[in-house]
């Protein structure tokens, strides 16, 4: 028993010595302090245009850009996207909400945000804003707003040429959303492209309305498209957001062709509609959103203006597994026209006034 008590005493003394030694360990031997806390993530928000997510067009392209940025910079950014009320009357309220919550970069998707972003950007000078399709005067690199603009008329020229090259009736159509100068850029380019290929072609043109609701009215889109098809048009180009869903429905009903806008719409429509989409005028809103977020992450954001056109593939026509064979015979001509536009040999009109002057230069047949 004495032997065991002596052993217990030795163990106890040993433990005590270890405790004393550990308490007196030099600072150099202490565990290293925890690493510094990671930098807070940059916060990026989007407020959509009227029609919101699911329009298969303009807003969905913006979301695609946000998704790409989230995939590539997910360790450095967090994102949030918001939809306005049906009429869009709370778009400024949503911008101000994100700004007040400390978001670093906020996008307004659509020209209807122009006045709201101009006001909110002044209230929150430390927040950066991306305005898609809107124009605010007198911005510079140090401004906290960048206007993301597109040469829609250039891409529309190419799909107008495609329509004229493929039309069997010599009649084509255009369905616009809200009648505003921006959508008239699409119309002017489309008519110019069709007339450049065939000066004798007839182009029917109608708009769904004069308010933002004109971008979310498939019933009206179907009605206008049916009227064009009934008058002999065999291809219709729409620039009308969600209203274009009705144009595609009419194309299926009449067994005719349609041309999508903004996104490659044959990839997003219902399967039975794919064969009726000749192509789409690609407007790379996704690229503009992604590139702006990338600039923020890389600390090189600049205010002012950035244009996306044919020269940098900011606009163009869609080619995919569903329409590749259909447009194979006209693709060489479309590429030739694209190069002439990029080289400045063809100056595509961007307004009704410029269209009138452009048409006067074409030969008559």
C-alpha positions as CSV (number, residue, x, y, z in Angstrom):
1,X,0.0,0.0,0.0
2,X,2.9,2.3,0.8
3,X,4.3,1.7,-2.6
4,X,1.0,2.7,-4.3
5,X,0.7,5.8,-2.1
6,X,4.2,6.8,-3.1
7,X,3.4,6.3,-6.8
8,X,0.2,8.4,-6.5
9,X,2.3,11.1,-4.8
10,X,4.8,11.1,-7.7
11,X,2.0,11.3,-10.3
12,X,0.4,14.2,-8.5
13,X,3.7,16.0,-8.3
14,X,4.3,15.4,-12.0
15,X,0.9,16.8,-13.0
16,X,1.5,19.8,-10.8
17,X,4.9,20.4,-12.4
18,X,3.3,20.2,-15.9
19,X,0.6,22.7,-14.9
20,X,3.3,25.1,-13.5
21,X,5.4,24.7,-16.7
22,X,2.5,25.3,-19.0
23,X,1.5,28.4,-17.1
24,X,5.0,29.7,-17.4
25,X,5.5,28.9,-21.0
26,X,7.3,31.7,-22.9
27,X,5.1,33.8,-25.2
28,X,6.9,32.5,-28.2
29,X,5.6,29.0,-27.5
30,X,2.0,30.1,-27.1
31,X,-0.5,29.0,-29.8
32,X,-0.7,31.6,-32.6
33,X,-3.6,34.0,-32.4
34,X,-6.5,33.3,-34.6
35,X,-6.3,34.8,-38.2
36,X,-7.8,38.1,-38.9
37,X,-11.5,38.1,-39.7
38,X,-12.2,37.9,-43.5
39,X,-13.1,41.1,-45.2
40,X,-16.9,41.7,-45.3
41,X,-18.5,40.6,-48.6
42,X,-19.5,43.3,-51.1
43,X,-23.2,43.5,-51.4
44,X,-24.9,43.7,-54.8
45,X,-28.6,44.3,-55.4
46,X,-30.8,44.3,-58.4
47,X,-34.3,45.8,-58.8
48,X,-36.0,44.5,-61.9
49,X,-38.0,46.3,-64.5
50,X,-41.8,45.8,-64.9
51,X,-42.5,42.1,-65.6
52,X,-39.8,40.9,-63.2
53,X,-38.1,37.6,-63.2
54,X,-39.6,35.0,-65.6
55,X,-40.1,37.3,-68.5
56,X,-37.8,35.1,-70.6
57,X,-36.2,38.2,-71.9
58,X,-34.8,41.5,-70.5
59,X,-35.0,40.8,-66.7
60,X,-34.0,37.2,-67.0
61,X,-30.8,38.3,-68.8
62,X,-30.0,40.7,-65.9
63,X,-30.5,37.8,-63.5
64,X,-28.2,35.6,-65.6
65,X,-25.4,38.2,-65.2
66,X,-26.0,38.3,-61.4
67,X,-25.9,34.5,-61.2
68,X,-22.6,34.4,-63.2
69,X,-21.0,36.9,-60.8
70,X,-22.3,34.9,-57.8
71,X,-20.7,31.7,-59.2
72,X,-17.4,33.4,-59.9
73,X,-17.1,35.8,-56.9
74,X,-19.3,34.0,-54.4
75,X,-16.6,34.2,-51.7
76,X,-16.5,38.0,-52.1
77,X,-20.1,39.1,-52.8
78,X,-23.6,38.5,-51.6
79,X,-26.5,39.3,-53.8
80,X,-30.2,40.2,-53.6
81,X,-32.8,40.7,-56.3
82,X,-36.1,42.5,-55.9
83,X,-39.2,42.8,-58.1
84,X,-41.3,46.0,-58.2
85,X,-45.0,46.1,-57.9
86,X,-47.0,45.3,-61.1
87,X,-47.0,48.9,-62.2
88,X,-43.5,49.6,-61.0
89,X,-44.6,52.5,-58.8
90,X,-42.3,51.4,-55.9
91,X,-39.1,51.0,-57.9
92,X,-37.5,54.1,-56.2
93,X,-38.6,52.8,-52.8
94,X,-36.8,49.5,-53.5
95,X,-33.6,51.3,-54.6
96,X,-33.6,53.4,-51.4
97,X,-34.2,50.3,-49.3
98,X,-31.1,48.6,-50.7
99,X,-29.1,51.8,-50.4
100,X,-30.1,52.3,-46.8
101,X,-29.2,48.7,-46.0
102,X,-25.6,49.4,-47.1
103,X,-25.5,47.7,-50.4
104,X,-22.3,48.6,-52.3
105,X,-23.7,48.3,-55.9
106,X,-27.3,48.5,-57.0
107,X,-28.7,48.0,-60.5
108,X,-31.9,49.4,-61.9
109,X,-32.9,47.3,-64.8
110,X,-34.6,49.5,-67.4
111,X,-34.8,53.1,-68.5
112,X,-37.8,53.7,-66.2
113,X,-35.3,53.8,-63.3
114,X,-33.5,56.8,-64.7
115,X,-35.1,59.5,-62.6
116,X,-35.2,57.3,-59.5
117,X,-31.5,56.4,-59.7
118,X,-30.6,60.0,-60.3
119,X,-32.3,61.0,-57.1
120,X,-31.2,58.1,-54.9
121,X,-27.6,58.3,-56.1
122,X,-27.4,61.9,-54.8
123,X,-28.8,60.8,-51.4
124,X,-26.3,58.0,-51.1
125,X,-23.0,59.2,-52.7
126,X,-21.1,56.3,-51.3
127,X,-23.3,53.7,-53.0
128,X,-22.6,52.8,-56.6
129,X,-25.4,52.3,-59.2
130,X,-25.7,50.6,-62.5
131,X,-28.5,51.9,-64.8
132,X,-29.4,49.7,-67.7
133,X,-30.8,51.5,-70.7
134,X,-31.1,54.8,-69.0
135,X,-29.1,58.0,-69.6
136,X,-28.2,60.6,-67.0
137,X,-26.3,63.6,-68.3
138,X,-22.9,64.9,-67.3
139,X,-21.6,61.8,-65.6
140,X,-17.8,61.2,-65.3
141,X,-15.5,58.5,-64.1
142,X,-15.8,59.7,-60.5
143,X,-19.6,59.5,-60.5
144,X,-21.3,56.8,-58.5
145,X,-23.5,56.0,-61.5
146,X,-22.6,54.1,-64.7
147,X,-25.1,54.0,-67.5
148,X,-25.1,50.7,-69.4
149,X,-26.2,51.3,-72.9
150,X,-26.6,49.1,-76.0
151,X,-26.6,49.6,-79.8
152,X,-29.9,47.7,-80.1
153,X,-30.4,49.1,-83.6
154,X,-27.3,47.3,-84.8
155,X,-28.5,43.9,-83.7
156,X,-32.0,44.7,-84.9
157,X,-30.6,45.4,-88.4
158,X,-29.2,41.9,-88.6
159,X,-32.4,40.2,-87.6
160,X,-34.3,42.5,-89.9
161,X,-32.0,41.3,-92.7
162,X,-32.6,37.7,-91.6
163,X,-36.4,38.2,-91.8
164,X,-36.2,39.7,-95.3
165,X,-33.9,36.9,-96.5
166,X,-36.2,34.2,-95.1
167,X,-39.6,35.8,-95.9
168,X,-41.6,34.1,-98.6
169,X,-44.4,36.6,-98.7
170,X,-42.4,39.8,-98.9
171,X,-44.2,41.0,-95.7
172,X,-42.8,41.0,-92.1
173,X,-43.9,42.5,-88.8
174,X,-42.6,44.3,-85.7
175,X,-44.4,44.3,-82.3
176,X,-43.0,46.8,-79.8
177,X,-43.8,47.1,-76.1
178,X,-44.1,50.7,-74.9
179,X,-43.9,53.4,-77.6
180,X,-40.7,55.2,-76.5
181,X,-37.5,56.2,-78.3
182,X,-35.6,53.2,-76.9
183,X,-38.0,50.7,-78.5
184,X,-38.1,52.8,-81.6
185,X,-34.3,52.1,-81.9
186,X,-35.2,48.4,-82.3
187,X,-37.9,49.2,-84.8
188,X,-35.7,51.5,-86.9
189,X,-32.8,49.0,-87.0
190,X,-35.1,46.2,-87.9
191,X,-36.8,48.0,-90.8
192,X,-33.5,49.3,-92.1
193,X,-32.1,45.7,-92.2
194,X,-35.1,44.3,-93.9
195,X,-35.2,47.2,-96.5
196,X,-31.4,47.0,-97.1
197,X,-31.9,43.4,-98.2
198,X,-35.2,43.9,-100.0
199,X,-36.2,47.6,-100.5
200,X,-39.6,46.4,-101.7
201,X,-40.4,44.4,-98.5
202,X,-43.5,45.5,-96.5
203,X,-43.1,45.9,-92.8
204,X,-46.1,46.1,-90.5
205,X,-45.4,47.8,-87.1
206,X,-47.4,48.2,-83.9
207,X,-46.9,48.9,-80.2
208,X,-48.7,47.3,-77.3
209,X,-49.2,50.6,-75.4
210,X,-47.7,53.8,-73.9
211,X,-47.1,52.7,-70.3
212,X,-44.8,50.2,-68.7
213,X,-47.7,47.7,-68.7
214,X,-47.0,47.3,-72.4
215,X,-44.1,45.1,-71.5
216,X,-46.2,42.5,-69.7
217,X,-49.3,42.0,-71.9
218,X,-49.1,38.7,-73.7
219,X,-52.8,39.0,-74.7
220,X,-52.1,42.2,-76.6
221,X,-48.9,40.7,-78.1
222,X,-50.9,37.8,-79.5
223,X,-53.6,40.1,-80.8
224,X,-51.1,42.3,-82.7
225,X,-49.1,39.4,-84.1
226,X,-52.3,37.6,-85.3
227,X,-53.3,40.8,-87.2
228,X,-49.8,40.9,-88.9
229,X,-50.0,37.3,-89.8
230,X,-53.5,37.7,-91.2
231,X,-52.3,40.5,-93.4
232,X,-49.6,38.3,-95.0
233,X,-46.6,38.7,-92.7
234,X,-44.7,35.4,-92.2
235,X,-42.1,36.6,-89.7
236,X,-42.6,39.0,-86.8
237,X,-39.9,40.5,-84.6
238,X,-40.9,41.6,-81.1
239,X,-39.2,44.0,-78.7
240,X,-41.8,43.9,-75.9
241,X,-40.5,41.9,-72.9
242,X,-43.2,39.5,-71.6
243,X,-45.7,40.7,-74.2
244,X,-43.7,38.8,-76.7
245,X,-44.9,35.5,-75.2
246,X,-48.2,36.3,-77.0
247,X,-46.3,36.8,-80.2
248,X,-44.8,33.3,-80.0
249,X,-48.2,31.8,-79.2
250,X,-49.6,33.5,-82.4
251,X,-46.6,32.1,-84.4
252,X,-47.5,28.6,-83.3
253,X,-51.2,29.1,-84.0
254,X,-50.6,30.4,-87.5
255,X,-47.6,28.1,-88.2
256,X,-45.4,31.2,-89.0
257,X,-42.0,32.4,-87.7
258,X,-41.1,34.9,-85.0
259,X,-37.9,36.6,-83.8
260,X,-37.1,36.9,-80.1
261,X,-35.3,39.7,-78.2
262,X,-32.7,40.3,-75.5
263,X,-32.2,36.6,-74.6
264,X,-31.8,33.6,-76.9
265,X,-35.5,32.9,-76.6
266,X,-35.6,29.6,-78.3
267,X,-33.8,28.2,-75.3
268,X,-36.4,29.5,-72.9
269,X,-39.8,29.2,-74.6
270,X,-42.0,26.1,-74.5
271,X,-40.8,23.2,-76.6
272,X,-43.6,23.5,-79.2
273,X,-42.6,27.1,-79.8
274,X,-38.9,26.5,-80.6
275,X,-39.3,25.6,-84.2
276,X,-41.2,28.9,-84.8
277,X,-38.3,31.1,-83.6
278,X,-36.1,32.0,-86.5
279,X,-33.5,33.7,-84.2
280,X,-33.3,36.3,-81.4
281,X,-31.7,39.7,-81.2
282,X,-29.3,39.1,-78.4
283,X,-28.9,42.1,-76.1
284,X,-26.3,41.1,-73.5
285,X,-27.7,42.7,-70.4
286,X,-26.1,39.7,-68.6
287,X,-22.7,40.8,-69.8
288,X,-23.2,44.4,-68.7
289,X,-24.3,43.3,-65.2
290,X,-21.5,40.8,-64.8
291,X,-18.8,43.2,-66.0
292,X,-19.9,45.9,-63.7
293,X,-19.9,43.6,-60.7
294,X,-16.5,42.3,-61.7
295,X,-15.2,45.9,-61.9
296,X,-16.5,46.5,-58.4
297,X,-14.8,43.3,-57.0
298,X,-11.5,44.3,-58.7
299,X,-11.8,47.9,-57.3
300,X,-11.9,49.5,-60.8
301,X,-15.5,50.6,-61.0
302,X,-15.9,53.8,-63.0
303,X,-19.0,56.0,-63.4
304,X,-20.1,57.5,-66.7
305,X,-21.2,55.5,-69.7
306,X,-20.5,52.2,-71.3
307,X,-21.8,51.1,-74.6
308,X,-22.2,47.5,-75.9
309,X,-22.5,46.9,-79.6
310,X,-21.8,44.6,-82.5
311,X,-18.0,45.3,-82.3
312,X,-17.8,43.7,-78.8
313,X,-20.7,41.2,-79.1
314,X,-22.9,43.3,-76.9
315,X,-25.6,42.7,-79.4
316,X,-26.1,40.2,-82.2
317,X,-28.2,37.3,-83.4
318,X,-28.7,34.0,-81.8
319,X,-27.6,30.6,-83.2
320,X,-28.2,27.4,-81.4
321,X,-29.1,23.7,-81.9
322,X,-32.7,24.6,-82.7
323,X,-32.2,27.2,-85.4
324,X,-28.7,26.4,-86.8
325,X,-29.9,24.5,-89.8
326,X,-32.7,27.0,-90.5
327,X,-30.3,30.0,-90.7
328,X,-27.3,28.1,-92.2
329,X,-28.1,29.4,-95.7
330,X,-28.3,33.1,-94.7
331,X,-25.5,33.1,-92.0
332,X,-22.8,34.1,-94.5
333,X,-24.8,37.2,-95.6
334,X,-25.5,38.1,-92.0
335,X,-21.8,37.9,-91.1
336,X,-21.0,40.0,-94.1
337,X,-23.4,42.7,-93.0
338,X,-22.1,42.5,-89.5
339,X,-18.6,43.2,-90.6
340,X,-19.8,46.1,-92.8
341,X,-21.5,47.7,-89.7
342,X,-18.5,47.2,-87.5
343,X,-16.3,48.7,-90.2
344,X,-18.6,51.7,-90.4
345,X,-19.6,51.0,-94.0
346,X,-23.2,50.7,-92.9
347,X,-24.4,53.3,-90.5
348,X,-27.6,51.9,-88.9
349,X,-30.3,54.4,-88.1
350,X,-31.4,54.6,-84.4
351,X,-34.5,56.7,-84.7
352,X,-37.4,57.3,-87.1
353,X,-35.8,60.5,-88.4
354,X,-32.6,58.6,-89.2
355,X,-34.5,55.7,-90.7
356,X,-36.2,58.1,-93.2
357,X,-32.9,59.4,-94.3
358,X,-31.4,55.9,-94.5
359,X,-34.3,54.6,-96.7
360,X,-33.7,57.4,-99.1
361,X,-30.2,56.1,-99.9
362,X,-31.5,52.6,-100.9
363,X,-32.3,51.7,-104.5
364,X,-36.0,51.2,-105.3
365,X,-37.4,48.1,-107.0
